[in-house]
Amino acid sequence: MFLINIVDPLAKLFGEWSVSISVGSIVFRLFLALVLSFLIGFERSSRNHAAGLRTYILVTLGATIAMFTNQFIFETYGSGDGARLGAQVISGIGFLGAGTIMITSRSQIRGLTTAAGLWACACTGLAIGSGFYTLAVCATIAILACFTFLQVIENYLKDRSRNFTIHVELYDHSNFKDLINYIRSLKMTVQRVESNPAYDSTGLAVYTIYLSNDNKYNFKEMLHIPFISAIRDLPYVNHVEEIS
């Protein structure tokens, strides 16, 4: 048998049918995969990310189907590797995750969290497909916590980091020296400057500026948001934003 003893706490609660190959087990596992992935996909979709509700649901369902099929093959034919299809899912999900990662014209890397979320959802689907329901439920809670609560903490820490990078668009190249002098007057050190040729046809002078904060004592002046607002208010600045 693929599963000799019921060791998962939730599976023990549900009974032996939940780990066997039966119509009830098939429906239950697919339903659980649908519900758990819906929770994660809804959170991503509500924030308008590249991979939304349907993507997360399909990834989790696909991983569940693969793992359940592996159990069926193992129990029906009595041979084969009980984890082979699951291993292929973990490595194969990479192509989908890579498709969500992109580098924008503003030198921003987008989609890394989405790619990691899809991979984690695939692993959650494998847990469901193998009958490890407790892990699947706990993993879903952990993934949702990463997408929601940890983002607040991450933003808090990022806004107080001494080193950060900005994307700034000037109306003319002649304003660049004025900008640098103004940044230095705010007790910021310019570590490196890169010109962005992607905007040459627009007539704007666009730069990526790497900064560090020299003010070690005034905590409020370390915040990035007031600094970005001050730069945005300059008459020769068309647009400015922090690159995450």
TIMARZA-741287 format. One record per atom (N, C-alpha, C, O): residue in three letters; x, y, z. Coordinates in steps of 0.2 Angstrom, whole numbers, plus 5000, padded with zeros to 4 digits. Layout:
BEGIN
alaXYZ;...
***
This chain:
BEGIN
met500449945000;met500050005000;met500450065000;met501050065003;phe500250124997;phe500650184996;phe500650215003;phe501150245005;leu500150215007;leu500150235014;leu499850185019;leu499350155018;ile500350155023;ile500150095027;ile499850125033;ile499350095035;asn500150175036;asn499850195043;asn499550275042;asn499950305038;ile499050285045;ile498850355045;ile499150395050;ile499050385056;val499650445048;val500050475053;val499850555053;val500050585058;asp499550575048;asp499350645048;asp498750655052;asp498250625052;pro498850705057;pro498250725062;pro497550735059;pro497050705061;leu497550775053;leu496850785050;leu496650725047;leu496050705047;ala497050685044;ala496850625041;ala496550575046;ala496150535044;lys496850575052;lys496650525057;lys495950545059;lys495450505060;leu495850615059;leu495150645061;leu494650625055;leu494050605057;phe494850625049;phe494350615044;phe494250545043;phe493650525041;gly494750505044;gly494650425043;gly495050395038;gly495350435034;glu495050335037;glu495450295032;glu495250315025;glu495750315021;trp494650335024;trp494450355017;trp494850405014;trp494950415008;ser495050455018;ser495450515016;ser496150505013;ser496350545010;val496450445015;val497050425012;val497050375007;val497550355004;ser496450345006;ser496450285001;ser496250314994;ser496050374994;ile496250274989;ile496050294983;ile495350274982;ile495150214981;ser494950324982;ser494150324982;ser493850384979;ser494250434978;val493250384977;val492950444974;val492950494979;val493050554978;gly492750474986;gly492750524991;gly493450554992;gly493450624993;ser493950524992;ser494650544993;ser494750594987;ser495150644988;ile494650574981;ile494750614975;ile494450684976;ile494750734975;val493750684977;val493350744978;val493650784984;val493750844983;phe493850754989;phe494050794995;phe494650824994;phe494750884995;arg495150794991;arg495850824990;arg495750884985;arg496150934986;leu495450874979;leu495350924975;leu494950984978;leu495151044976;phe494450974982;phe494051024985;phe494551064990;phe494551124990;leu494951024994;leu495451054998;leu495951104995;leu496051154997;ala496151074989;ala496651114985;ala496351174982;ala496651224982;leu495751174980;leu495351224978;leu495251284983;leu495351344982;val495051264989;val494951304994;val495551344996;val495551404997;leu496051304998;leu496751335000;leu497051384995;leu497251434997;ser497051354989;ser497351404984;ser496951464982;ser497151514980;phe496251454983;phe495851514982;phe495951564987;phe495951624985;leu496151554993;leu496351604998;leu496951634997;leu496951694997;ile497451604994;ile498051634992;ile497951674986;ile498151734985;gly497651644981;gly497551674975;gly497151744975;gly497251784972;phe496651734980;phe496251794981;phe496651854984;phe496551914982;glu497051844988;glu497451894991;glu497951924986;glu498051984986;arg498251884981;arg498651904976;arg498251944971;arg498452004969;ser497651924969;ser497251954964;ser496952024967;ser496952064963;ser496852024973;ser496552094976;ser497152144976;ser496952204976;arg497752124975;arg498352174975;arg498552184968;arg499052214966;asn498152154963;asn498352164956;asn498952134954;asn499352174950;his499152074956;his499852044954;his499752004948;his499151984946;ala500351994944;ala500251954938;ala499951894938;ala499551874934;ala500051854943;ala499751784944;ala499251794949;ala499351814955;gly498551784947;gly498051794951;gly497651734954;gly497951684955;leu497051734954;leu496651684957;leu496651624953;leu496851564956;arg496551624947;arg496551564943;arg497251534942;arg497251464942;thr497751574942;thr498451544941;thr498551504948;thr498851444947;tyr498451524953;tyr498651494960;tyr498251434960;tyr498451384963;ile497551434959;ile497151374959;ile497351324955;ile497451264957;leu497551334948;leu497751284943;leu498451254945;leu498451194945;val498851294948;val499551264950;val499451214956;val499751164956;thr499051234961;thr498851194966;thr498551134964;thr498651074967;leu498051134960;leu497651084958;leu498051034954;leu498050974955;gly498451064950;gly498951024945;gly499450984950;gly499550924948;ala499751014955;ala500150974959;ala499850924963;ala500050864964;thr499150934965;thr498750884969;thr498650824964;thr498750764966;ile498450834958;ile498350784953;ile498950744952;ile498850684952;ala499550774951;ala500150744950;ala500250694956;ala500450634955;met500250714962;met500450674968;met499950614969;met500150564970;phe499250634967;phe498750584968;phe498850524963;phe498750464964;thr499050544957;thr499150504951;thr499750454953;thr499750394951;asn500250484956;asn500850444958;asn500650394963;asn500850334963;gln500150414968;gln499950364972;gln499550304969;gln499650244970;phe499150324964;phe498750274960;phe499250224956;phe499150164957;ile499750254953;ile500250214949;ile500550164954;ile500650104953;phe500750194960;phe501150154964;phe500750094967;phe500950034968;glu500150114969;glu499650054972;glu499450014967;glu499349954968;thr499250034961;thr499049994956;thr499549944953;thr499349884952;tyr500149964952;tyr500649924948;tyr501149894953;tyr501549854951;gly501149924959;gly501549894964;gly502349904963;gly502749874966;ser502449954959;ser503149974957;ser503250044956;ser502750084955;gly503850074955;gly503950144954;gly504150184960;gly504050154966;asp504350244959;asp504550284964;asp503950324966;asp503650364962;gly503750324972;gly503150354975;gly503250434975;gly502750464976;ala503850464974;ala503950534974;ala504150564967;ala504250624967;arg504150524962;arg504450544956;arg504050604953;arg504350654951;leu503350594952;leu502950644949;leu503050714953;leu503050764951;gly503050704960;gly503050764964;gly503750804963;gly503750864963;ala504250764962;ala504950794961;ala504950834954;ala505250884954;gln504550804949;gln504550834943;gln504150904943;gln504250954940;val503650904948;val503250964949;val503651014952;val503551074949;ile504051004957;ile504451054960;ile504951084955;ile505051144956;ser505251044951;ser505751074946;ser505351104940;ser505551154938;gly504851074938;gly504451104932;gly504151164933;gly503951204929;ile503951184940;ile503551244941;ile503951304940;ile503751364939;gly504651294939;gly505151344938;gly504951384932;gly505051444931;phe504751354926;phe504651384920;phe504051434921;phe504051494918;leu503551424925;leu502951464926;leu503151524930;leu502951584929;gly503551514935;gly503851564940;gly504251614936;gly504251674937;ala504651584932;ala505151624928;ala504751674923;ala504951734922;gly504151654921;gly503751694917;gly503451754920;gly503251804917;thr503451754927;thr503151814930;thr503651864933;thr503551914935;ile504351844932;ile504851894934;ile505051934928;ile505251914922;met505151994929;met505252044924;met505652104927;met505652124933;ile506152134923;ile506452194924;ile506152254921;ile506252254914;thr505952304924;thr505652354921;thr506152404918;thr506752404919;ser505852454914;ser506352504911;ser506652554917;ser507052594916;arg506352544923;arg506552584929;arg507052544933;arg507152564939;ser507252494930;ser507752444934;ser507452414940;ser507852394944;gln506852404940;gln506452374945;gln506352294944;gln506152284938;ile506552254948;ile506352184947;ile505652164950;ile505552174956;arg505252144946;arg504552124948;arg504452054947;arg504652024943;gly504052024952;gly503751954951;gly504151904955;gly503951844955;leu504651924959;leu505051874963;leu504551844968;leu504551784969;thr504151884971;thr503751854976;thr503151814973;thr502951764976;thr502951834967;thr502451794964;thr502651724962;thr502351674963;ala503351724959;ala503651664957;ala503751614963;ala503551554963;ala503951644969;ala504051604975;ala503351584978;ala503351524980;gly502851624977;gly502151604979;gly501951544975;gly501551494978;leu502051544969;leu501751494964;leu502151424966;leu501851374966;trp502751434967;trp503151374969;trp502951344976;trp502851284977;ala502851384981;ala502551364987;ala501851334987;ala501751284990;cys501451364982;cys500751334981;cys500851264978;cys500451224979;ala501251254973;ala501351194970;ala501551134976;ala501351084976;cys502051154980;cys502251114986;cys501651094990;cys501551044993;thr501151144991;thr500551134995;thr500151084992;thr499851044995;gly500051094985;gly499651044981;gly499950974982;gly499550924982;leu500650964982;leu500950904983;leu500750874990;leu500650814990;ala500750914995;ala500550895002;ala499850865002;ala499650815005;ile499350904998;ile498650884998;ile498650814994;ile498250774997;gly498950814989;gly498950754985;gly499250694988;gly498950634987;ser499650704993;ser499950644996;ser499550625003;ser499750575006;gly499050665004;gly498650655010;gly498950685016;gly498650675022;phe499350735016;phe499650765021;phe499350835022;phe499550885021;tyr498650825025;tyr498250885025;tyr498450935030;tyr498350995029;thr498650915036;thr498850965041;thr499451005038;thr499451065040;leu499950985035;leu500451025032;leu500151075027;leu500351135027;ala499751045023;ala499451095018;ala499051155021;ala499151205019;val498651135026;val498351195029;val498751245033;val498751305032;cys499251215036;cys499751255040;cys500151295035;cys500351355036;ala500351265029;ala500751295024;ala500351355021;ala500651415019;thr499751345020;thr499251405017;thr499251465022;thr499351515020;ile499251445028;ile499151505033;ile499851535033;ile499851605033;ala500451505033;ala501051535032;ala501151575026;ala501451625026;ile500951545020;ile501051585014;ile500651645014;ile500851705012;leu500051645017;leu499551705017;leu499951755022;leu499851815021;ala500251735028;ala500551775032;ala501151815029;ala501251875030;cys501551775025;cys502051805021;cys501851865016;cys502151915015;phe501251845013;phe500951895008;phe500651955011;phe500652015008;thr500451955018;thr500052005021;thr500452045026;thr500752095026;phe500552005032;phe500852035038;phe501652055037;phe501852105039;leu501952005033;leu502652015032;leu502852075027;leu503352105028;gln502352085023;gln502452145018;gln502452215022;gln502852255021;val502052215027;val502052275032;val502652285035;val502952335035;ile502952225038;ile503652235041;ile504152255036;ile504652295038;glu504152215030;glu504652235025;glu504652305023;glu505152335022;asn504052335022;asn503952405020;asn504252455026;asn504552505025;tyr504152435032;tyr504352465038;tyr505152475038;tyr505452525039;leu505452415037;leu506152405037;leu506452445031;leu506952475032;lys506152435025;lys506452465019;lys506452545020;lys506852575017;asp505952565023;asp505852645023;asp506352675028;asp506452735028;arg506752625032;arg507152645037;arg507952625035;arg508352635039;ser507952595030;ser508652575028;ser509152625026;ser508852675023;arg509752625028;arg510252675026;arg510352685019;arg510552735016;asn510352625015;asn510552625008;asn509852605004;asn509552565006;phe509752644999;phe509252634995;phe509352664988;phe509852704987;thr508952654983;thr509052674976;thr508352714974;thr507852694975;ile508452764970;ile507952804967;ile507952804960;ile508452804957;his507352804957;his507352824949;his507052894949;his506552904952;val507452934945;val507253004945;val507253024938;val507653014934;glu506753064936;glu506653094929;glu506653164929;glu506253204932;leu507153194926;leu507253274925;leu507053294919;leu507053264914;tyr506853354919;tyr506553384912;tyr507153404908;tyr507153404902;asp507753414911;asp508353424907;asp509053404910;asp509053404916;his509553384906;his510153364909;his510453414913;his510853394918;ser510353474911;ser510753534915;ser510453534922;ser510853564926;asn509953504924;asn509653504931;asn510053454935;asn509953454941;phe510453404932;phe510653354936;phe511153374942;phe511153354947;lys511553424940;lys512053454946;lys511653484951;lys511853474957;asp511153514950;asp510653544955;asp510353494959;asp510353504966;leu510153444956;leu509853384960;leu510353354965;leu510253344971;ile510953344962;ile511453314967;ile511653354972;ile511753334978;asn511753414971;asn511853464977;asn511253464982;asn511453474988;tyr510653464979;tyr510153464984;tyr510153394988;tyr509953404994;ile510253344985;ile510253274989;ile510853284994;ile510653255000;arg511353304993;arg511953314997;arg511753355003;arg511953355009;ser511353415002;ser511153455007;ser510653425012;ser510553445017;leu510353365010;leu509853325014;leu510253275018;leu509953225021;lys510953275018;lys511453235021;lys511353165019;lys511353115022;met511253155012;met511353095008;met511953095004;met512153135002;thr512253035004;thr512853015000;thr512652984994;thr512352934994;val512853014988;val512752984982;val513352924980;val513852944979;gln513152864981;gln513552814980;gln513752794972;gln514352784970;arg513252804968;arg513352784961;arg512752814957;arg512152814960;val512852834951;val512352864947;val512352824940;val512952814937;glu511752804937;glu511752774931;glu511252804927;glu510652814929;ser511452824921;ser510952854916;ser510552804913;ser510852744911;asn509952814912;asn509452764909;asn509352784901;asn508952824900;pro509652744897;pro509552764890;pro508852744887;pro508652764881;ala508452714891;ala507752694888;ala507352754887;ala506852744884;tyr507452804890;tyr507052864890;tyr507352924885;tyr507052974885;asp507852904881;asp508152954877;asp507652984872;asp507753044871;ser507252944870;ser506752974865;ser506253024868;ser505853054864;thr506153024874;thr505653064878;thr505853134879;thr505453174880;gly506453144878;gly506753214880;gly506853224887;gly507153274889;leu506753174892;leu506953174899;leu507653154900;leu507853104897;ala507853174905;ala508553154908;ala508353104914;ala508153124919;val508453044913;val508252994918;val508852954921;val509352934917;tyr508852954928;tyr509452924931;tyr509252874936;tyr508652884939;thr509652824938;thr509552784944;thr510152804948;thr510752794947;ile509952824954;ile510452854959;ile510452804965;ile509952794968;tyr511052784967;tyr511152744973;tyr511352784979;tyr511852814978;leu510952784984;leu511052834990;leu511252794996;leu511052734997;ser511552835001;ser511552805008;ser511452865012;ser511652925011;asn511152855018;asn510952905023;asn511552915028;asn511752875031;asp511752985028;asp512352995033;asp512053015040;asp512453025044;asn511453035040;asn511153055046;asn511053005051;asn510552965050;lys511452995056;lys511452935060;lys511052945067;lys510952905071;tyr510853015068;tyr510553035074;tyr509853055074;tyr509453045078;asn509653085068;asn508953105067;asn508553055064;asn508553045058;phe508153015068;phe507852955066;phe507352975060;phe507252935055;lys506953035061;lys506453045056;lys506753065049;lys506453055044;glu507353095049;glu507653105043;glu507953045039;glu508053055033;met507952995043;met508152925039;met507552895035;met507752855031;leu506952925036;leu506352895032;leu506452915025;leu506652965023;his506252865021;his506352875014;his505752915011;his505852955006;ile505152905013;ile504552935011;ile504653015011;ile504453045006;pro504853045016;pro504953115016;pro505453145011;pro505353195008;phe505953105011;phe506553115006;phe506253114999;phe506353164995;ile505853064997;ile505653054990;ile505153114989;ile505153144984;ser504753134994;ser504253194993;ser504653254992;ser504453294988;ala505153264995;ala505553324995;ala505853334988;ala505853384984;ile506153274985;ile506353274978;ile505853284973;ile505953324968;arg505253254974;arg504653264970;arg504453334969;arg504153354964;asp504553374974;asp504253444974;asp504753494971;asp504553554970;leu505353464969;leu505853514965;leu505553524958;leu505253484955;pro505553594956;pro505253614950;pro505553574943;pro505153574938;tyr506153554944;tyr506453524938;tyr506353444938;tyr506653414933;val505953414942;val505953344943;val505253324940;val504753354942;asn505253284935;asn504553254932;asn504253204936;asn503653194937;his504753154938;his504453094942;his505053064946;his505653074944;val504853044952;val505453004956;val505052954960;val504452964962;glu505352894961;glu505152844965;glu505752804968;glu506252794965;glu505552764973;glu506152724976;glu506052654972;glu505552634971;ile506652624971;ile506652564967;ile506752504973;ile507252514976;ser506252464973;ser506352414978;ser506652344975;ser506752294978;
***
